[in-house]
Amino acid sequence: MQLKMARRKMRMSNKIICHCMLFLFQLHCITSRHNSHRKSSLVRRETGESIKINKGSGRQHLDRPFEKLIQFTPDYNIHEYPAPRSGSPLDVDFQINLRNLLEVNEVSQICTLETTIRMFWKDYRVAMRPNVFKEVDDPSNNITEYLTLNPKSAEHFWIPDIFVDQAKALRIPTYFVRPASIRVYTNSKIRYATRVNFDVACKMEFHQYPVDMQTCEIKLESFGYTSKQMRFRWLSGNDRNDY
């Protein structure tokens, strides 16, 4: 009799354990579905917010302050150079002002130069807005010939990809604002000017030392364009900043 009672209690306890395990399993399934639904809703919400942010940043990118003064053609692309319609190479005029010869190292045969580089080219895809063509309040009734933009706006313009051949190091003496500027003229001419200090290799001969004379050749070249696409020309003139 006692054996039967023990078996009956064991069966009841087993049923209770099974019911408890089944209840816990169902609770776990419900919690998992709830968490997965919550995660998916969070992902959808974050994705929606990211899309909104991206759209907002796109509008902010298009609403650049300098575009109130300058207008670009709809097909403007900074990755494409402004090829002339005539099919001839793009003429890029250079003006280099040697400010100072900072150092001449005869041992390493390196010269350190302080220069100002100015480049001029025509880009028919860029123009001043019509409302900028207004007379200046002066007796001569001159009109605005060009606009000088902040150097940070230069990253939105196509600029010739020049580099200094055999340059060991290149430095830009910046305090707060980079010593550079970009100008847009009324005839779609673009001028980019910047102050650059660089160390360039210079082959020296000392056979006539101490009355020797050294000649350093500095080459400015385009890295990605051929001579059929771009042509460099030396712009003669003074070193004043009126070009």
Contacts in CASP RR format, 6 or more apart in sequence:
PFRMAT RR
TARGET T0000
AUTHOR 0000-0000-0000
METHOD contacts of the structure
MODEL  1
MQLKMARRKMRMSNKIICHCMLFLFQLHCITSRHNSHRKSSLVRRETGES
IKINKGSGRQHLDRPFEKLIQFTPDYNIHEYPAPRSGSPLDVDFQINLRN
LLEVNEVSQICTLETTIRMFWKDYRVAMRPNVFKEVDDPSNNITEYLTLN
PKSAEHFWIPDIFVDQAKALRIPTYFVRPASIRVYTNSKIRYATRVNFDV
ACKMEFHQYPVDMQTCEIKLESFGYTSKQMRFRWLSGNDRNDY
64 153 0 8 1.000
64 156 0 8 1.000
66 149 0 8 1.000
66 150 0 8 1.000
66 153 0 8 1.000
66 156 0 8 1.000
68 129 0 8 1.000
69 128 0 8 1.000
69 129 0 8 1.000
69 132 0 8 1.000
69 147 0 8 1.000
69 149 0 8 1.000
70 126 0 8 1.000
70 127 0 8 1.000
70 128 0 8 1.000
70 129 0 8 1.000
70 147 0 8 1.000
70 149 0 8 1.000
70 184 0 8 1.000
71 126 0 8 1.000
71 127 0 8 1.000
71 128 0 8 1.000
71 129 0 8 1.000
72 125 0 8 1.000
72 126 0 8 1.000
73 124 0 8 1.000
73 125 0 8 1.000
73 126 0 8 1.000
75 125 0 8 1.000
76 125 0 8 1.000
76 126 0 8 1.000
77 158 0 8 1.000
78 156 0 8 1.000
78 157 0 8 1.000
78 158 0 8 1.000
79 158 0 8 1.000
80 158 0 8 1.000
81 90 0 8 1.000
81 158 0 8 1.000
81 160 0 8 1.000
81 225 0 8 1.000
81 229 0 8 1.000
81 230 0 8 1.000
82 90 0 8 1.000
82 121 0 8 1.000
82 122 0 8 1.000
82 123 0 8 1.000
82 124 0 8 1.000
82 125 0 8 1.000
82 158 0 8 1.000
83 90 0 8 1.000
83 229 0 8 1.000
84 90 0 8 1.000
84 122 0 8 1.000
85 124 0 8 1.000
89 227 0 8 1.000
89 228 0 8 1.000
89 229 0 8 1.000
89 230 0 8 1.000
89 231 0 8 1.000
90 121 0 8 1.000
90 122 0 8 1.000
90 229 0 8 1.000
90 230 0 8 1.000
90 231 0 8 1.000
91 121 0 8 1.000
91 122 0 8 1.000
91 231 0 8 1.000
91 233 0 8 1.000
92 119 0 8 1.000
92 120 0 8 1.000
92 121 0 8 1.000
92 160 0 8 1.000
92 230 0 8 1.000
92 231 0 8 1.000
92 232 0 8 1.000
92 233 0 8 1.000
93 119 0 8 1.000
93 120 0 8 1.000
93 121 0 8 1.000
93 233 0 8 1.000
93 234 0 8 1.000
93 235 0 8 1.000
94 117 0 8 1.000
94 118 0 8 1.000
94 119 0 8 1.000
94 220 0 8 1.000
94 232 0 8 1.000
94 233 0 8 1.000
94 234 0 8 1.000
94 235 0 8 1.000
95 117 0 8 1.000
95 118 0 8 1.000
95 120 0 8 1.000
95 234 0 8 1.000
95 235 0 8 1.000
95 237 0 8 1.000
95 243 0 8 1.000
96 115 0 8 1.000
96 116 0 8 1.000
96 117 0 8 1.000
96 118 0 8 1.000
96 220 0 8 1.000
97 115 0 8 1.000
97 116 0 8 1.000
97 118 0 8 1.000
97 239 0 8 1.000
98 113 0 8 1.000
98 114 0 8 1.000
98 115 0 8 1.000
99 114 0 8 1.000
99 115 0 8 1.000
99 116 0 8 1.000
99 195 0 8 1.000
100 113 0 8 1.000
100 114 0 8 1.000
101 111 0 8 1.000
101 112 0 8 1.000
101 113 0 8 1.000
101 114 0 8 1.000
102 112 0 8 1.000
102 113 0 8 1.000
102 114 0 8 1.000
102 197 0 8 1.000
103 110 0 8 1.000
103 111 0 8 1.000
103 112 0 8 1.000
104 111 0 8 1.000
104 112 0 8 1.000
104 214 0 8 1.000
105 111 0 8 1.000
105 112 0 8 1.000
106 204 0 8 1.000
106 206 0 8 1.000
109 201 0 8 1.000
109 202 0 8 1.000
109 203 0 8 1.000
109 204 0 8 1.000
110 168 0 8 1.000
110 199 0 8 1.000
110 200 0 8 1.000
110 201 0 8 1.000
110 202 0 8 1.000
111 199 0 8 1.000
111 200 0 8 1.000
111 202 0 8 1.000
111 216 0 8 1.000
112 197 0 8 1.000
112 198 0 8 1.000
112 199 0 8 1.000
113 197 0 8 1.000
113 198 0 8 1.000
113 199 0 8 1.000
113 200 0 8 1.000
113 218 0 8 1.000
114 195 0 8 1.000
114 197 0 8 1.000
115 195 0 8 1.000
115 196 0 8 1.000
115 197 0 8 1.000
115 198 0 8 1.000
116 193 0 8 1.000
116 194 0 8 1.000
116 195 0 8 1.000
116 196 0 8 1.000
116 239 0 8 1.000
117 162 0 8 1.000
117 193 0 8 1.000
117 194 0 8 1.000
117 196 0 8 1.000
117 220 0 8 1.000
118 191 0 8 1.000
118 192 0 8 1.000
118 193 0 8 1.000
118 235 0 8 1.000
118 243 0 8 1.000
119 159 0 8 1.000
119 160 0 8 1.000
119 162 0 8 1.000
119 191 0 8 1.000
119 192 0 8 1.000
119 193 0 8 1.000
120 189 0 8 1.000
120 190 0 8 1.000
120 191 0 8 1.000
120 235 0 8 1.000
120 243 0 8 1.000
121 160 0 8 1.000
121 189 0 8 1.000
121 190 0 8 1.000
122 187 0 8 1.000
122 188 0 8 1.000
122 189 0 8 1.000
122 190 0 8 1.000
123 157 0 8 1.000
123 158 0 8 1.000
123 188 0 8 1.000
123 189 0 8 1.000
123 190 0 8 1.000
124 188 0 8 1.000
125 188 0 8 1.000
126 157 0 8 1.000
126 184 0 8 1.000
126 188 0 8 1.000
126 190 0 8 1.000
127 184 0 8 1.000
127 188 0 8 1.000
128 144 0 8 1.000
128 147 0 8 1.000
128 184 0 8 1.000
128 185 0 8 1.000
128 186 0 8 1.000
132 144 0 8 1.000
132 147 0 8 1.000
133 143 0 8 1.000
133 144 0 8 1.000
133 186 0 8 1.000
134 143 0 8 1.000
134 144 0 8 1.000
135 141 0 8 1.000
135 142 0 8 1.000
135 143 0 8 1.000
136 142 0 8 1.000
136 143 0 8 1.000
136 144 0 8 1.000
143 186 0 8 1.000
144 186 0 8 1.000
145 185 0 8 1.000
145 186 0 8 1.000
146 183 0 8 1.000
146 184 0 8 1.000
146 185 0 8 1.000
146 186 0 8 1.000
146 191 0 8 1.000
147 183 0 8 1.000
147 184 0 8 1.000
148 181 0 8 1.000
148 182 0 8 1.000
148 183 0 8 1.000
149 181 0 8 1.000
149 182 0 8 1.000
149 183 0 8 1.000
149 184 0 8 1.000
150 177 0 8 1.000
150 181 0 8 1.000
151 177 0 8 1.000
151 178 0 8 1.000
151 180 0 8 1.000
151 181 0 8 1.000
151 182 0 8 1.000
151 194 0 8 1.000
152 178 0 8 1.000
153 182 0 8 1.000
154 180 0 8 1.000
154 182 0 8 1.000
154 192 0 8 1.000
157 182 0 8 1.000
157 190 0 8 1.000
157 192 0 8 1.000
159 192 0 8 1.000
160 222 0 8 1.000
160 225 0 8 1.000
160 230 0 8 1.000
161 222 0 8 1.000
161 223 0 8 1.000
161 224 0 8 1.000
161 225 0 8 1.000
162 220 0 8 1.000
162 221 0 8 1.000
162 222 0 8 1.000
162 223 0 8 1.000
163 220 0 8 1.000
163 221 0 8 1.000
163 222 0 8 1.000
163 223 0 8 1.000
164 170 0 8 1.000
164 198 0 8 1.000
164 200 0 8 1.000
164 218 0 8 1.000
164 219 0 8 1.000
164 220 0 8 1.000
165 218 0 8 1.000
165 219 0 8 1.000
165 220 0 8 1.000
165 221 0 8 1.000
166 200 0 8 1.000
166 201 0 8 1.000
166 219 0 8 1.000
167 198 0 8 1.000
167 199 0 8 1.000
167 200 0 8 1.000
167 201 0 8 1.000
168 198 0 8 1.000
168 199 0 8 1.000
168 200 0 8 1.000
168 201 0 8 1.000
169 198 0 8 1.000
169 199 0 8 1.000
170 196 0 8 1.000
170 197 0 8 1.000
170 198 0 8 1.000
170 199 0 8 1.000
171 196 0 8 1.000
171 197 0 8 1.000
171 198 0 8 1.000
172 178 0 8 1.000
172 179 0 8 1.000
172 180 0 8 1.000
172 194 0 8 1.000
172 195 0 8 1.000
172 196 0 8 1.000
172 197 0 8 1.000
173 179 0 8 1.000
173 195 0 8 1.000
173 197 0 8 1.000
178 194 0 8 1.000
179 194 0 8 1.000
179 195 0 8 1.000
180 192 0 8 1.000
180 193 0 8 1.000
180 194 0 8 1.000
180 195 0 8 1.000
181 192 0 8 1.000
181 193 0 8 1.000
181 194 0 8 1.000
182 190 0 8 1.000
182 191 0 8 1.000
182 192 0 8 1.000
182 193 0 8 1.000
183 190 0 8 1.000
183 191 0 8 1.000
183 192 0 8 1.000
183 193 0 8 1.000
184 190 0 8 1.000
185 191 0 8 1.000
191 243 0 8 1.000
193 241 0 8 1.000
200 216 0 8 1.000
200 218 0 8 1.000
202 214 0 8 1.000
202 216 0 8 1.000
202 217 0 8 1.000
204 212 0 8 1.000
204 214 0 8 1.000
205 212 0 8 1.000
205 214 0 8 1.000
206 212 0 8 1.000
220 232 0 8 1.000
222 230 0 8 1.000
222 232 0 8 1.000
235 243 0 8 1.000
237 243 0 8 1.000
END
